[in-house]
């Protein structure tokens, strides 16, 4: 299993790379694949606010780009004083790439690490079976 304190240190070091001039909230995320690889992302805001990218979305994008699409763990750290759990949209994104029981680990500024499974964070998540999507 990956060393949580090592990941926490890496995410703390990545926080200054977040591009968050509008909210001032820096978020960094690491996702761990079933293949053991780890991919990172930070939030990237832009002036058209809804188009901003959450850190989780950036990390998932990096993982998928490298061919890793089954996640076993998701770690999140932020510049806020408390713990940050993924927003609703990111819970759905994680859910769609998660192995069953995928852990989401919120890392606090003082070394705290709180875990919940994605099923706890998003019970009855939305699943779309591509075979059932009608294309005209
Ligand atoms: N943010 C994330 O990166 N992840 C979350 O799960 C919650 C929110 C970002 C979005 C925005 O750039 C900033 O935090 C403040 O909402």
Backbone and ligand atoms as CSV (ligand in chain L), in Angstrom:
chain,resi,resn,atom,element,x,y,z
A,1,UNK,N,N,0.845,-1.205,0.000
A,1,UNK,CA,C,0.000,0.000,0.000
A,1,UNK,C,C,0.880,1.255,0.000
A,2,UNK,N,N,0.370,2.280,-0.648
A,2,UNK,CA,C,1.140,3.515,-0.765
A,2,UNK,C,C,1.221,4.227,0.574
A,3,UNK,N,N,2.343,4.884,0.805
A,3,UNK,CA,C,2.554,5.616,2.055
A,3,UNK,C,C,1.759,6.935,2.021
A,4,UNK,N,N,0.783,7.044,2.916
A,4,UNK,CA,C,-0.114,8.203,2.890
A,4,UNK,C,C,0.646,9.496,3.188
A,5,UNK,N,N,1.594,9.445,4.127
A,5,UNK,CA,C,2.297,10.685,4.478
A,5,UNK,C,C,3.155,11.172,3.307
A,6,UNK,N,N,3.652,10.217,2.513
A,6,UNK,CA,C,4.433,10.601,1.316
A,6,UNK,C,C,3.519,11.302,0.296
A,7,UNK,N,N,2.343,10.744,0.092
A,7,UNK,CA,C,1.397,11.366,-0.847
A,7,UNK,C,C,0.960,12.722,-0.323
A,8,UNK,N,N,0.716,12.813,0.980
A,8,UNK,CA,C,0.303,14.100,1.568
A,8,UNK,C,C,1.383,15.149,1.332
A,9,UNK,N,N,2.634,14.779,1.499
A,9,UNK,CA,C,3.738,15.732,1.295
A,9,UNK,C,C,3.802,16.156,-0.173
A,10,UNK,N,N,3.614,15.207,-1.067
A,10,UNK,CA,C,3.630,15.537,-2.506
A,10,UNK,C,C,2.490,16.503,-2.837
A,11,UNK,N,N,1.306,16.239,-2.308
A,11,UNK,CA,C,0.157,17.111,-2.617
A,11,UNK,C,C,0.361,18.503,-2.021
A,12,UNK,N,N,0.919,18.578,-0.821
A,12,UNK,CA,C,1.203,19.905,-0.225
A,12,UNK,C,C,2.168,20.677,-1.128
A,13,UNK,N,N,3.149,19.971,-1.673
A,13,UNK,CA,C,4.141,20.629,-2.538
A,13,UNK,C,C,3.524,21.073,-3.858
A,14,UNK,N,N,2.454,20.370,-4.282
A,14,UNK,CA,C,1.806,20.725,-5.550
A,14,UNK,C,C,0.813,21.877,-5.409
A,15,UNK,N,N,0.332,22.152,-4.193
A,15,UNK,CA,C,-0.699,23.187,-4.005
A,15,UNK,C,C,-0.344,24.527,-4.656
A,16,UNK,N,N,0.904,25.004,-4.542
A,16,UNK,CA,C,1.226,26.295,-5.183
A,16,UNK,C,C,1.103,26.267,-6.700
A,17,UNK,N,N,1.039,25.083,-7.295
A,17,UNK,CA,C,0.881,25.013,-8.758
A,17,UNK,C,C,-0.574,25.140,-9.183
A,18,UNK,N,N,-1.494,25.058,-8.226
A,18,UNK,CA,C,-2.909,25.245,-8.564
A,18,UNK,C,C,-3.073,26.640,-9.151
A,19,UNK,N,N,-4.001,26.761,-10.098
A,19,UNK,CA,C,-4.276,28.070,-10.686
A,19,UNK,C,C,-5.651,28.477,-10.172
A,20,UNK,N,N,-5.673,29.217,-9.066
A,20,UNK,CA,C,-6.942,29.551,-8.418
A,20,UNK,C,C,-7.009,31.029,-8.072
A,21,UNK,N,N,-6.864,31.897,-9.096
A,21,UNK,CA,C,-6.850,33.330,-8.813
A,21,UNK,C,C,-8.216,33.873,-8.412
A,22,UNK,N,N,-9.301,33.151,-8.708
A,22,UNK,CA,C,-10.648,33.668,-8.439
A,22,UNK,C,C,-11.139,33.254,-7.058
A,23,UNK,N,N,-11.007,31.991,-6.729
A,23,UNK,CA,C,-11.475,31.526,-5.412
A,23,UNK,C,C,-10.385,31.658,-4.349
A,24,UNK,N,N,-9.139,31.590,-4.773
A,24,UNK,CA,C,-8.043,31.586,-3.801
A,24,UNK,C,C,-7.897,30.260,-3.069
A,25,UNK,N,N,-8.671,29.260,-3.487
A,25,UNK,CA,C,-8.591,27.936,-2.836
A,25,UNK,C,C,-7.785,27.000,-3.722
A,26,UNK,N,N,-6.659,26.556,-3.211
A,26,UNK,CA,C,-5.811,25.637,-3.974
A,26,UNK,C,C,-6.133,24.200,-3.561
A,27,UNK,N,N,-6.296,23.346,-4.564
A,27,UNK,CA,C,-6.615,21.937,-4.296
A,27,UNK,C,C,-5.664,21.073,-5.115
A,28,UNK,N,N,-5.180,19.994,-4.511
A,28,UNK,CA,C,-4.341,19.035,-5.237
A,28,UNK,C,C,-4.898,17.639,-4.990
A,29,UNK,N,N,-4.780,16.800,-5.995
A,29,UNK,CA,C,-5.357,15.451,-5.918
A,29,UNK,C,C,-4.372,14.435,-6.480
A,30,UNK,N,N,-4.347,13.257,-5.873
A,30,UNK,CA,C,-3.609,12.127,-6.435
A,30,UNK,C,C,-4.588,10.981,-6.596
A,31,UNK,N,N,-4.560,10.328,-7.729
A,31,UNK,CA,C,-5.377,9.122,-7.908
A,31,UNK,C,C,-4.436,7.941,-8.115
A,32,UNK,N,N,-4.794,6.827,-7.470
A,32,UNK,CA,C,-3.974,5.615,-7.570
A,32,UNK,C,C,-4.775,4.581,-8.356
A,33,UNK,N,N,-4.155,4.022,-9.378
A,33,UNK,CA,C,-4.831,3.044,-10.219
A,33,UNK,C,C,-4.663,1.632,-9.679
A,34,UNK,N,N,-5.528,0.728,-10.173
A,34,UNK,CA,C,-5.422,-0.684,-9.801
A,34,UNK,C,C,-4.081,-1.250,-10.261
A,35,UNK,N,N,-3.464,-0.598,-11.233
A,35,UNK,CA,C,-2.148,-1.028,-11.732
A,35,UNK,C,C,-1.001,-0.468,-10.882
A,36,UNK,N,N,-1.340,0.276,-9.811
A,36,UNK,CA,C,-0.319,0.786,-8.889
A,36,UNK,C,C,0.256,2.143,-9.262
A,37,UNK,N,N,-0.131,2.667,-10.409
A,37,UNK,CA,C,0.407,3.967,-10.811
A,37,UNK,C,C,-0.334,5.094,-10.093
A,38,UNK,N,N,0.354,6.224,-9.921
A,38,UNK,CA,C,-0.238,7.381,-9.253
A,38,UNK,C,C,-0.158,8.581,-10.182
A,39,UNK,N,N,-1.251,9.322,-10.247
A,39,UNK,CA,C,-1.344,10.478,-11.145
A,39,UNK,C,C,-1.853,11.666,-10.353
A,40,UNK,N,N,-1.340,12.841,-10.694
A,40,UNK,CA,C,-1.646,14.032,-9.905
A,40,UNK,C,C,-2.389,15.077,-10.723
A,41,UNK,N,N,-3.075,15.970,-10.018
A,41,UNK,CA,C,-3.735,17.098,-10.668
A,41,UNK,C,C,-3.974,18.201,-9.662
A,42,UNK,N,N,-4.125,19.413,-10.172
A,42,UNK,CA,C,-4.481,20.566,-9.333
A,42,UNK,C,C,-5.692,21.235,-9.965
A,43,UNK,N,N,-6.376,22.097,-9.202
A,43,UNK,CA,C,-7.496,22.829,-9.804
A,43,UNK,C,C,-6.957,23.944,-10.693
A,44,UNK,N,N,-7.643,24.138,-11.806
A,44,UNK,CA,C,-7.241,25.142,-12.793
A,44,UNK,C,C,-8.473,25.982,-13.121
A,45,UNK,N,N,-8.507,27.200,-12.587
A,45,UNK,CA,C,-9.660,28.076,-12.810
A,45,UNK,C,C,-9.418,28.964,-14.024
A,46,UNK,N,N,-10.524,29.430,-14.632
A,46,UNK,CA,C,-10.388,30.452,-15.665
A,46,UNK,C,C,-11.536,31.440,-15.543
A,47,UNK,N,N,-11.474,32.510,-16.313
A,47,UNK,CA,C,-12.389,33.630,-16.129
A,47,UNK,C,C,-13.838,33.257,-16.440
A,48,UNK,N,N,-14.061,32.250,-17.269
A,48,UNK,CA,C,-15.412,31.733,-17.470
A,48,UNK,C,C,-15.601,30.685,-16.367
A,49,UNK,N,N,-16.063,31.121,-15.222
A,49,UNK,CA,C,-16.004,30.308,-13.996
A,49,UNK,C,C,-16.442,28.847,-14.123
A,50,UNK,N,N,-17.578,28.572,-14.788
A,50,UNK,CA,C,-18.024,27.163,-14.804
A,50,UNK,C,C,-17.073,26.242,-15.558
A,51,UNK,N,N,-16.182,26.831,-16.332
A,51,UNK,CA,C,-15.260,25.996,-17.108
A,51,UNK,C,C,-14.046,25.557,-16.308
A,52,UNK,N,N,-13.922,26.038,-15.094
A,52,UNK,CA,C,-12.763,25.672,-14.269
A,52,UNK,C,C,-12.701,24.173,-14.033
A,53,UNK,N,N,-11.492,23.685,-13.816
A,53,UNK,CA,C,-11.280,22.252,-13.579
A,53,UNK,C,C,-10.973,22.010,-12.115
A,54,UNK,N,N,-11.677,21.076,-11.510
A,54,UNK,CA,C,-11.330,20.655,-10.150
A,54,UNK,C,C,-10.060,19.796,-10.202
A,55,UNK,N,N,-9.380,19.733,-9.083
A,55,UNK,CA,C,-8.144,18.942,-8.996
A,55,UNK,C,C,-8.407,17.466,-9.309
A,56,UNK,N,N,-9.547,16.962,-8.858
A,56,UNK,CA,C,-9.864,15.548,-9.089
A,56,UNK,C,C,-10.002,15.282,-10.585
A,57,UNK,N,N,-10.683,16.220,-11.290
A,57,UNK,CA,C,-10.869,16.049,-12.736
A,57,UNK,C,C,-9.518,16.075,-13.446
A,58,UNK,N,N,-8.624,16.974,-12.996
A,58,UNK,CA,C,-7.286,17.047,-13.607
A,58,UNK,C,C,-6.525,15.741,-13.398
A,59,UNK,N,N,-6.611,15.195,-12.180
A,59,UNK,CA,C,-5.864,13.963,-11.872
A,59,UNK,C,C,-6.443,12.773,-12.641
A,60,UNK,N,N,-7.770,12.710,-12.725
A,60,UNK,CA,C,-8.397,11.622,-13.490
A,60,UNK,C,C,-8.006,11.729,-14.953
A,61,UNK,N,N,-7.979,12.955,-15.469
A,61,UNK,CA,C,-7.581,13.154,-16.861
A,61,UNK,C,C,-6.149,12.661,-17.089
A,62,UNK,N,N,-5.256,12.986,-16.161
A,62,UNK,CA,C,-3.858,12.533,-16.282
A,62,UNK,C,C,-3.789,11.000,-16.253
A,63,UNK,N,N,-4.585,10.383,-15.379
A,63,UNK,CA,C,-4.571,8.915,-15.272
A,63,UNK,C,C,-5.078,8.274,-16.556
A,64,UNK,N,N,-6.201,8.781,-17.059
A,64,UNK,CA,C,-6.786,8.192,-18.273
A,64,UNK,C,C,-5.841,8.376,-19.453
A,65,UNK,N,N,-5.181,9.531,-19.496
A,65,UNK,CA,C,-4.222,9.797,-20.577
A,65,UNK,C,C,-3.089,8.764,-20.580
A,66,UNK,N,N,-2.711,8.323,-19.379
A,66,UNK,CA,C,-1.633,7.334,-19.274
A,66,UNK,C,C,-2.151,5.896,-19.371
A,67,UNK,N,N,-3.454,5.739,-19.599
A,67,UNK,CA,C,-4.006,4.390,-19.773
A,67,UNK,C,C,-4.497,3.751,-18.490
A,68,UNK,N,N,-4.651,4.542,-17.440
A,68,UNK,CA,C,-5.129,4.018,-16.158
A,68,UNK,C,C,-6.552,4.492,-15.935
A,69,UNK,N,N,-7.499,3.564,-15.958
A,69,UNK,CA,C,-8.903,3.983,-15.860
A,69,UNK,C,C,-9.651,3.285,-14.733
A,70,UNK,N,N,-8.974,2.470,-13.919
A,70,UNK,CA,C,-9.617,1.836,-12.768
A,70,UNK,C,C,-8.910,2.319,-11.516
A,71,UNK,N,N,-9.607,3.102,-10.719
A,71,UNK,CA,C,-8.973,3.739,-9.559
A,71,UNK,C,C,-9.269,2.984,-8.261
A,72,UNK,N,N,-8.258,2.896,-7.412
A,72,UNK,CA,C,-8.434,2.236,-6.113
A,72,UNK,C,C,-8.413,3.245,-4.961
A,73,UNK,N,N,-7.712,4.358,-5.160
A,73,UNK,CA,C,-7.656,5.391,-4.108
A,73,UNK,C,C,-7.582,6.777,-4.733
A,74,UNK,N,N,-8.205,7.715,-4.036
A,74,UNK,CA,C,-8.184,9.124,-4.456
A,74,UNK,C,C,-7.829,9.943,-3.221
A,75,UNK,N,N,-6.791,10.737,-3.308
A,75,UNK,CA,C,-6.331,11.566,-2.182
A,75,UNK,C,C,-6.559,13.038,-2.525
A,76,UNK,N,N,-7.072,13.806,-1.561
A,76,UNK,CA,C,-7.338,15.224,-1.820
A,76,UNK,C,C,-6.776,16.077,-0.681
A,77,UNK,N,N,-6.046,17.126,-1.059
A,77,UNK,CA,C,-5.530,18.094,-0.072
A,77,UNK,C,C,-5.852,19.491,-0.576
A,78,UNK,N,N,-5.974,20.431,0.342
A,78,UNK,CA,C,-6.265,21.802,-0.093
A,78,UNK,C,C,-5.576,22.810,0.816
A,79,UNK,N,N,-5.678,24.082,0.396
A,79,UNK,CA,C,-5.079,25.157,1.186
A,79,UNK,C,C,-6.002,25.603,2.320
A,80,UNK,N,N,-7.210,25.034,2.393
A,80,UNK,CA,C,-8.147,25.399,3.452
A,80,UNK,C,C,-7.718,24.765,4.768
A,81,UNK,N,N,-8.146,25.335,5.888
A,81,UNK,CA,C,-7.710,24.813,7.179
A,81,UNK,C,C,-8.233,23.404,7.502
A,82,UNK,N,N,-9.438,23.061,7.031
A,82,UNK,CA,C,-9.988,21.741,7.382
A,82,UNK,C,C,-9.809,20.717,6.281
A,83,UNK,N,N,-10.602,19.656,6.356
A,83,UNK,CA,C,-10.574,18.629,5.312
A,83,UNK,C,C,-11.444,19.054,4.143
A,84,UNK,N,N,-11.061,18.671,2.943
A,84,UNK,CA,C,-11.885,18.924,1.761
A,84,UNK,C,C,-12.258,17.576,1.151
A,85,UNK,N,N,-13.566,17.361,0.998
A,85,UNK,CA,C,-14.061,16.164,0.306
A,85,UNK,C,C,-14.471,16.565,-1.105
A,86,UNK,N,N,-14.378,15.669,-2.073
A,86,UNK,CA,C,-14.726,16.015,-3.454
A,86,UNK,C,C,-16.147,16.566,-3.576
A,87,UNK,N,N,-16.315,17.552,-4.457
A,87,UNK,CA,C,-17.637,18.134,-4.720
A,87,UNK,C,C,-18.512,17.076,-5.412
A,88,UNK,N,N,-19.791,17.402,-5.573
A,88,UNK,CA,C,-20.730,16.439,-6.150
A,88,UNK,C,C,-20.324,15.944,-7.528
A,89,UNK,N,N,-19.930,16.889,-8.396
A,89,UNK,CA,C,-19.548,16.511,-9.755
A,89,UNK,C,C,-18.334,15.588,-9.749
A,90,UNK,N,N,-17.383,15.861,-8.872
A,90,UNK,CA,C,-16.182,15.019,-8.802
A,90,UNK,C,C,-16.493,13.650,-8.209
A,91,UNK,N,N,-17.461,13.583,-7.287
A,91,UNK,CA,C,-17.865,12.269,-6.771
A,91,UNK,C,C,-18.367,11.403,-7.914
A,92,UNK,N,N,-19.160,12.004,-8.820
A,92,UNK,CA,C,-19.664,11.247,-9.962
A,92,UNK,C,C,-18.511,10.836,-10.880
A,93,UNK,N,N,-17.564,11.744,-11.114
A,93,UNK,CA,C,-16.425,11.396,-11.985
A,93,UNK,C,C,-15.625,10.247,-11.367
A,94,UNK,N,N,-15.347,10.355,-10.072
A,94,UNK,CA,C,-14.591,9.289,-9.391
A,94,UNK,C,C,-15.355,7.974,-9.489
A,95,UNK,N,N,-16.666,8.031,-9.213
A,95,UNK,CA,C,-17.525,6.841,-9.228
A,95,UNK,C,C,-17.394,6.078,-10.543
A,96,UNK,N,N,-17.332,6.828,-11.639
A,96,UNK,CA,C,-17.315,6.194,-12.956
A,96,UNK,C,C,-15.985,5.513,-13.278
A,97,UNK,N,N,-14.924,5.918,-12.564
A,97,UNK,CA,C,-13.614,5.303,-12.802
A,97,UNK,C,C,-13.169,4.435,-11.633
A,98,UNK,N,N,-14.010,4.328,-10.606
A,98,UNK,CA,C,-13.590,3.660,-9.381
A,98,UNK,C,C,-13.767,2.150,-9.437
A,99,UNK,N,N,-12.833,1.417,-8.832
A,99,UNK,CA,C,-13.051,0.023,-8.509
A,99,UNK,C,C,-14.025,0.022,-7.330
A,100,UNK,N,N,-14.723,-1.089,-7.133
A,100,UNK,CA,C,-15.634,-1.164,-5.995
A,100,UNK,C,C,-14.841,-0.950,-4.702
A,101,UNK,N,N,-15.367,-0.126,-3.826
A,101,UNK,CA,C,-14.696,0.114,-2.542
A,101,UNK,C,C,-13.551,1.098,-2.629
A,102,UNK,N,N,-13.446,1.779,-3.746
A,102,UNK,CA,C,-12.386,2.787,-3.926
A,102,UNK,C,C,-12.427,3.768,-2.748
A,103,UNK,N,N,-11.270,3.977,-2.139
A,103,UNK,CA,C,-11.216,4.872,-0.982
A,103,UNK,C,C,-10.931,6.306,-1.424
A,104,UNK,N,N,-11.632,7.241,-0.812
A,104,UNK,CA,C,-11.328,8.658,-0.989
A,104,UNK,C,C,-10.732,9.119,0.336
A,105,UNK,N,N,-9.541,9.689,0.274
A,105,UNK,CA,C,-8.813,10.040,1.493
A,105,UNK,C,C,-8.622,11.553,1.530
A,106,UNK,N,N,-9.263,12.192,2.493
A,106,UNK,CA,C,-9.135,13.641,2.667
A,106,UNK,C,C,-7.955,13.896,3.601
A,107,UNK,N,N,-7.015,14.690,3.095
A,107,UNK,CA,C,-5.785,14.953,3.854
A,107,UNK,C,C,-5.847,16.365,4.440
A,108,UNK,N,N,-5.725,16.463,5.751
A,108,UNK,CA,C,-5.777,17.762,6.413
A,108,UNK,C,C,-4.398,18.382,6.538
A,109,UNK,N,N,-4.355,19.665,6.889
A,109,UNK,CA,C,-3.076,20.386,6.955
A,109,UNK,C,C,-2.151,19.900,8.064
A,110,UNK,N,N,-2.707,19.208,9.057
A,110,UNK,CA,C,-1.869,18.751,10.171
A,110,UNK,C,C,-1.612,17.248,10.135
A,111,UNK,N,N,-1.685,16.678,8.936
A,111,UNK,CA,C,-1.363,15.259,8.793
A,111,UNK,C,C,-2.556,14.341,8.986
A,112,UNK,N,N,-3.758,14.919,9.166
A,112,UNK,CA,C,-4.920,14.055,9.306
A,112,UNK,C,C,-5.207,13.365,7.978
A,113,UNK,N,N,-5.712,12.136,8.037
A,113,UNK,CA,C,-6.115,11.403,6.830
A,113,UNK,C,C,-7.411,10.667,7.156
A,114,UNK,N,N,-8.512,11.166,6.594
A,114,UNK,CA,C,-9.818,10.563,6.844
A,114,UNK,C,C,-10.289,9.862,5.588
A,115,UNK,N,N,-10.777,8.641,5.759
A,115,UNK,CA,C,-11.162,7.829,4.603
A,115,UNK,C,C,-12.649,7.576,4.533
A,116,UNK,N,N,-13.189,7.623,3.325
A,116,UNK,CA,C,-14.547,7.141,3.069
A,116,UNK,C,C,-14.507,6.452,1.714
A,117,UNK,N,N,-15.354,5.438,1.536
A,117,UNK,CA,C,-15.410,4.820,0.211
A,117,UNK,C,C,-16.244,5.718,-0.706
A,118,UNK,N,N,-16.055,5.549,-2.010
A,118,UNK,CA,C,-16.832,6.350,-2.957
A,118,UNK,C,C,-18.326,6.016,-2.816
A,119,UNK,N,N,-18.630,4.772,-2.417
A,119,UNK,CA,C,-20.053,4.413,-2.240
A,119,UNK,C,C,-20.659,5.138,-1.033
A,120,UNK,N,N,-19.828,5.424,-0.018
A,120,UNK,CA,C,-20.332,6.212,1.110
A,120,UNK,C,C,-20.583,7.657,0.680
A,121,UNK,N,N,-19.668,8.181,-0.148
A,121,UNK,CA,C,-19.796,9.570,-0.583
A,121,UNK,C,C,-20.880,9.758,-1.635
A,122,UNK,N,N,-21.118,8.719,-2.425
A,122,UNK,CA,C,-22.112,8.811,-3.507
A,122,UNK,C,C,-22.910,7.505,-3.582
A,123,UNK,N,N,-23.884,7.339,-2.669
A,123,UNK,CA,C,-24.718,6.134,-2.743
A,123,UNK,C,C,-25.579,6.186,-4.008
A,124,UNK,N,N,-25.811,5.054,-4.606
A,124,UNK,CA,C,-26.667,4.982,-5.809
A,124,UNK,C,C,-26.198,5.925,-6.903
A,125,UNK,N,N,-24.911,5.933,-7.186
A,125,UNK,CA,C,-24.363,6.793,-8.241
A,125,UNK,C,C,-24.940,6.432,-9.613
A,126,UNK,N,N,-24.897,7.402,-10.477
A,126,UNK,CA,C,-25.469,7.236,-11.823
A,126,UNK,C,C,-24.548,6.400,-12.701
A,127,UNK,N,N,-25.103,5.336,-13.286
A,127,UNK,CA,C,-24.335,4.521,-14.230
A,127,UNK,C,C,-25.032,4.507,-15.576
A,128,UNK,N,N,-24.247,4.684,-16.622
A,128,UNK,CA,C,-24.796,4.660,-17.977
A,128,UNK,C,C,-24.149,3.489,-18.691
A,129,UNK,N,N,-24.982,2.577,-19.150
A,129,UNK,CA,C,-24.461,1.440,-19.904
A,129,UNK,C,C,-24.330,1.870,-21.368
A,130,UNK,N,N,-23.088,1.990,-21.883
A,130,UNK,CA,C,-22.906,2.480,-23.255
A,130,UNK,C,C,-23.710,1.669,-24.264
A,131,UNK,N,N,-23.960,0.403,-23.962
A,131,UNK,CA,C,-24.719,-0.438,-24.891
A,131,UNK,C,C,-26.162,0.033,-25.005
A,132,UNK,N,N,-26.631,0.748,-23.985
A,132,UNK,CA,C,-28.032,1.189,-23.994
A,132,UNK,C,C,-28.208,2.623,-24.502
A,133,UNK,N,N,-27.083,3.290,-24.816
A,133,UNK,CA,C,-27.197,4.655,-25.306
A,133,UNK,C,C,-27.658,4.614,-26.761
A,134,UNK,N,N,-28.733,5.316,-27.017
A,134,UNK,CA,C,-29.280,5.319,-28.376
A,134,UNK,C,C,-28.550,6.379,-29.202
A,135,UNK,N,N,-28.049,5.975,-30.331
A,135,UNK,CA,C,-27.409,6.964,-31.216
A,135,UNK,C,C,-28.178,7.025,-32.508
A,136,UNK,N,N,-28.554,8.240,-32.943
A,136,UNK,CA,C,-29.350,8.315,-34.189
A,136,UNK,C,C,-28.503,8.924,-35.292
L,1,LIG,N1,N,-12.363,22.343,-6.030
L,1,LIG,C1,C,-11.644,21.231,-6.353
L,1,LIG,O1,O,-10.613,21.315,-7.020
L,1,LIG,N2,N,-12.119,20.046,-5.920
L,1,LIG,C2,C,-13.267,19.876,-5.187
L,1,LIG,O2,O,-13.672,18.748,-4.939
L,1,LIG,C3,C,-13.973,21.041,-4.671
L,1,LIG,C4,C,-13.593,22.347,-5.279
L,1,LIG,C5,C,-11.873,23.649,-6.517
L,1,LIG,C6,C,-12.784,24.289,-7.534
L,1,LIG,C7,C,-12.400,25.737,-7.400
L,1,LIG,O3,O,-11.259,25.980,-8.215
L,1,LIG,C8,C,-11.978,25.872,-5.942
L,1,LIG,O4,O,-11.784,24.553,-5.455
L,1,LIG,C9,C,-13.019,26.573,-5.084
L,1,LIG,O5,O,-14.264,26.021,-5.249
